[in-house]
Amino acid sequence: MKSIIQNINKTFDHRIRLGIMSILMVNEEADFNTLKELLGVTDGNLASHIKALENESYIRIEKQFIGKKPNTKYAATLEGKNAFRQHLEALEKLIHKT
């Protein structure tokens, strides 16, 4: 018998990673400061969760300079979008099952 929580993705268990992916699902991309402001987190906290998503290949990182200031943008990869959709579908099934 299949477990009802089988498709819940542990990578998205943390609220900050869930927030990052939610933002990137509805926006083509977002820069570091935008994510930080929207999620209300510190630089270090955001950076560690971004790294976790990057390690899973769920987000793509693009670094550039705007004038003399560094700017880092993030976007969800196709793999990340698919994994996140499956995670949300699993949560919906769990909610409707109970």
Backbone as CSV, one residue per row, in Angstrom:
resi,resn,N_x,N_y,N_z,CA_x,CA_y,CA_z,C_x,C_y,C_z
1,MET,0.839,-1.179,0.000,0.000,0.000,0.000,0.889,1.250,0.000
2,LYS,0.578,2.198,-0.871,1.342,3.438,-0.955,1.072,4.334,0.250
3,SER,2.129,4.948,0.742,1.998,5.896,1.839,1.418,7.206,1.305
4,ILE,0.544,7.808,2.073,-0.090,9.057,1.654,0.924,10.207,1.596
5,ILE,2.020,10.082,2.309,3.019,11.150,2.315,4.228,10.839,1.430
6,GLN,4.140,9.814,0.629,5.256,9.368,-0.203,5.827,10.462,-1.110
7,ASN,4.992,11.296,-1.699,5.464,12.311,-2.640,5.716,13.679,-2.004
8,ILE,5.644,13.751,-0.689,5.990,15.000,-0.028,7.515,15.097,-0.021
9,ASN,8.016,16.192,-0.573,9.447,16.371,-0.786,10.085,17.026,0.435
10,LYS,11.006,16.328,1.075,11.656,16.822,2.288,12.412,18.133,2.052
11,THR,12.862,18.367,0.842,13.571,19.614,0.531,12.691,20.828,0.806
12,PHE,11.386,20.691,0.632,10.468,21.811,0.811,9.841,21.846,2.204
13,ASP,10.356,21.047,3.119,9.812,21.009,4.478,9.970,22.324,5.228
14,HIS,11.037,23.036,4.963,11.286,24.274,5.698,10.522,25.433,5.076
15,ARG,9.966,26.289,5.901,9.122,27.383,5.422,9.870,28.351,4.514
16,ILE,11.164,28.543,4.734,11.917,29.466,3.884,12.104,28.877,2.488
17,ARG,12.432,27.597,2.403,12.560,26.964,1.077,11.207,26.914,0.372
18,LEU,10.162,26.668,1.134,8.811,26.693,0.578,8.502,28.090,0.047
19,GLY,8.890,29.109,0.788,8.675,30.492,0.361,9.475,30.852,-0.875
20,ILE,10.738,30.455,-0.916,11.583,30.740,-2.077,10.959,30.136,-3.328
21,MET,10.596,28.868,-3.236,10.027,28.198,-4.415,8.680,28.794,-4.801
22,SER,7.880,29.171,-3.832,6.581,29.793,-4.130,6.773,31.084,-4.901
23,ILE,7.731,31.890,-4.471,8.018,33.156,-5.160,8.509,32.886,-6.579
24,LEU,9.391,31.908,-6.720,9.968,31.627,-8.044,8.999,30.910,-8.976
25,MET,7.962,30.321,-8.437,6.948,29.675,-9.287,6.060,30.718,-9.971
26,VAL,5.871,31.855,-9.340,4.978,32.874,-9.911,5.732,34.051,-10.521
27,ASN,7.041,34.066,-10.361,7.887,35.096,-10.964,8.972,34.394,-11.777
28,GLU,9.280,34.932,-12.917,10.310,34.328,-13.761,11.647,34.258,-13.024
29,GLU,11.929,35.296,-12.246,13.154,35.339,-11.453,12.975,36.337,-10.318
30,ALA,13.875,36.252,-9.347,13.880,37.209,-8.229,15.315,37.370,-7.764
31,ASP,15.668,38.584,-7.356,17.033,38.780,-6.871,17.087,38.545,-5.359
32,PHE,18.309,38.501,-4.852,18.537,38.172,-3.447,17.790,39.114,-2.513
33,ASN,17.890,40.414,-2.767,17.253,41.382,-1.869,15.736,41.275,-1.883
34,THR,15.164,40.976,-3.048,13.712,40.793,-3.132,13.279,39.591,-2.302
35,LEU,13.984,38.478,-2.454,13.651,37.286,-1.667,13.793,37.564,-0.176
36,LYS,14.875,38.227,0.181,15.133,38.548,1.589,14.016,39.413,2.168
37,GLU,13.607,40.415,1.411,12.554,41.323,1.878,11.200,40.618,1.975
38,LEU,10.849,39.864,0.946,9.551,39.181,0.938,9.446,38.137,2.049
39,LEU,10.556,37.459,2.328,10.532,36.384,3.317,10.882,36.851,4.729
40,GLY,11.436,38.057,4.847,11.785,38.586,6.161,12.850,37.765,6.872
41,VAL,13.918,37.422,6.147,14.987,36.599,6.711,16.330,37.327,6.614
42,THR,17.315,36.808,7.324,18.657,37.383,7.273,19.398,36.898,6.029
43,ASP,20.477,37.586,5.692,21.298,37.192,4.543,21.777,35.749,4.673
44,GLY,22.335,35.421,5.834,22.889,34.087,6.044,21.841,32.997,5.989
45,ASN,20.692,33.271,6.582,19.609,32.296,6.579,19.121,32.041,5.157
46,LEU,18.908,33.107,4.404,18.459,32.965,3.021,19.508,32.233,2.195
47,ALA,20.760,32.602,2.357,21.836,31.982,1.580,21.910,30.479,1.822
48,SER,21.744,30.044,3.057,21.823,28.607,3.344,20.670,27.837,2.709
49,HIS,19.476,28.427,2.678,18.332,27.749,2.067,18.424,27.773,0.537
50,ILE,18.967,28.834,-0.002,19.203,28.892,-1.446,20.185,27.799,-1.842
51,LYS,21.228,27.627,-1.041,22.238,26.600,-1.320,21.606,25.211,-1.317
52,ALA,20.712,24.951,-0.373,20.034,23.650,-0.310,19.226,23.398,-1.581
53,LEU,18.522,24.419,-2.072,17.744,24.276,-3.306,18.659,24.145,-4.522
54,GLU,19.763,24.860,-4.508,20.727,24.766,-5.608,21.351,23.367,-5.655
55,ASN,21.658,22.803,-4.497,22.243,21.457,-4.441,21.325,20.400,-5.034
56,GLU,20.024,20.642,-4.979,19.043,19.719,-5.562,18.760,20.041,-7.025
57,SER,19.406,21.078,-7.546,19.184,21.565,-8.927,17.762,22.089,-9.124
58,TYR,17.163,22.627,-8.061,15.809,23.160,-8.134,15.788,24.642,-8.507
59,ILE,16.924,25.316,-8.317,17.001,26.715,-8.727,18.287,26.952,-9.520
60,ARG,18.228,27.978,-10.345,19.369,28.411,-11.156,19.795,29.776,-10.632
61,ILE,21.094,29.997,-10.566,21.636,31.248,-10.048,22.378,31.973,-11.156
62,GLU,22.114,33.274,-11.271,22.785,34.108,-12.273,23.375,35.318,-11.555
63,LYS,24.696,35.442,-11.636,25.376,36.570,-10.989,25.816,37.558,-12.060
64,GLN,25.616,38.845,-11.751,26.007,39.899,-12.685,26.301,41.170,-11.894
65,PHE,26.779,42.163,-12.575,26.996,43.469,-11.954,26.057,44.468,-12.592
66,ILE,25.435,45.287,-11.756,24.632,46.405,-12.230,25.399,47.636,-11.781
67,GLY,26.024,48.284,-12.762,26.988,49.331,-12.419,28.169,48.653,-11.759
68,LYS,28.465,49.076,-10.554,29.565,48.451,-9.816,29.069,47.541,-8.703
69,LYS,27.747,47.363,-8.623,27.176,46.551,-7.557,26.862,45.141,-8.057
70,PRO,27.223,44.129,-7.264,26.864,42.757,-7.650,25.360,42.540,-7.493
71,ASN,24.816,41.747,-8.377,23.393,41.417,-8.334,23.257,39.933,-8.634
72,THR,22.561,39.223,-7.774,22.351,37.789,-7.957,20.872,37.528,-8.137
73,LYS,20.543,36.856,-9.238,19.152,36.509,-9.531,18.978,35.002,-9.446
74,TYR,17.772,34.600,-9.087,17.434,33.192,-8.936,16.197,32.889,-9.766
75,ALA,16.166,31.689,-10.320,15.000,31.227,-11.071,14.820,29.745,-10.790
76,ALA,13.587,29.292,-10.802,13.314,27.870,-10.629,13.657,27.141,-11.923
77,THR,14.314,26.003,-11.796,14.606,25.179,-12.967,13.360,24.362,-13.305
78,LEU,13.350,23.750,-14.472,12.232,22.877,-14.850,12.106,21.738,-13.841
79,GLU,13.238,21.185,-13.455,13.240,20.115,-12.450,12.650,20.612,-11.132
80,GLY,13.025,21.820,-10.730,12.502,22.394,-9.495,11.009,22.648,-9.554
81,LYS,10.558,23.175,-10.695,9.124,23.424,-10.862,8.331,22.130,-10.791
82,ASN,8.821,21.099,-11.451,8.127,19.807,-11.428,8.099,19.210,-10.026
83,ALA,9.233,19.273,-9.334,9.303,18.742,-7.966,8.362,19.507,-7.038
84,PHE,8.303,20.817,-7.202,7.447,21.628,-6.345,5.967,21.348,-6.625
85,ARG,5.614,21.204,-7.892,4.221,20.858,-8.232,3.827,19.514,-7.629
86,GLN,4.721,18.537,-7.725,4.438,17.218,-7.145,4.278,17.319,-5.633
87,HIS,5.091,18.132,-5.014,5.002,18.348,-3.566,3.641,18.952,-3.196
88,LEU,3.235,19.978,-3.934,1.937,20.615,-3.660,0.784,19.654,-3.890
89,GLU,0.867,18.859,-4.944,-0.178,17.863,-5.222,-0.263,16.844,-4.089
90,ALA,0.891,16.421,-3.572,0.908,15.468,-2.460,0.275,16.080,-1.210
91,LEU,0.555,17.352,-0.960,-0.058,18.030,0.190,-1.571,18.128,0.018
92,GLU,-2.021,18.444,-1.181,-3.460,18.530,-1.440,-4.141,17.184,-1.230
93,LYS,-3.505,16.121,-1.689,-4.073,14.780,-1.496,-4.147,14.442,-0.016
94,LEU,-3.112,14.832,0.725,-3.101,14.596,2.165,-4.225,15.353,2.854
95,ILE,-4.417,16.600,2.479,-5.468,17.423,3.081,-6.853,16.865,2.767
96,HIS,-7.064,16.453,1.540,-8.382,15.967,1.139,-8.646,14.551,1.608
97,LYS,-7.615,13.833,1.968,-7.756,12.447,2.432,-8.242,12.403,3.860
98,THR,-7.923,13.432,4.636,-8.279,13.415,6.057,-9.608,14.061,6.316
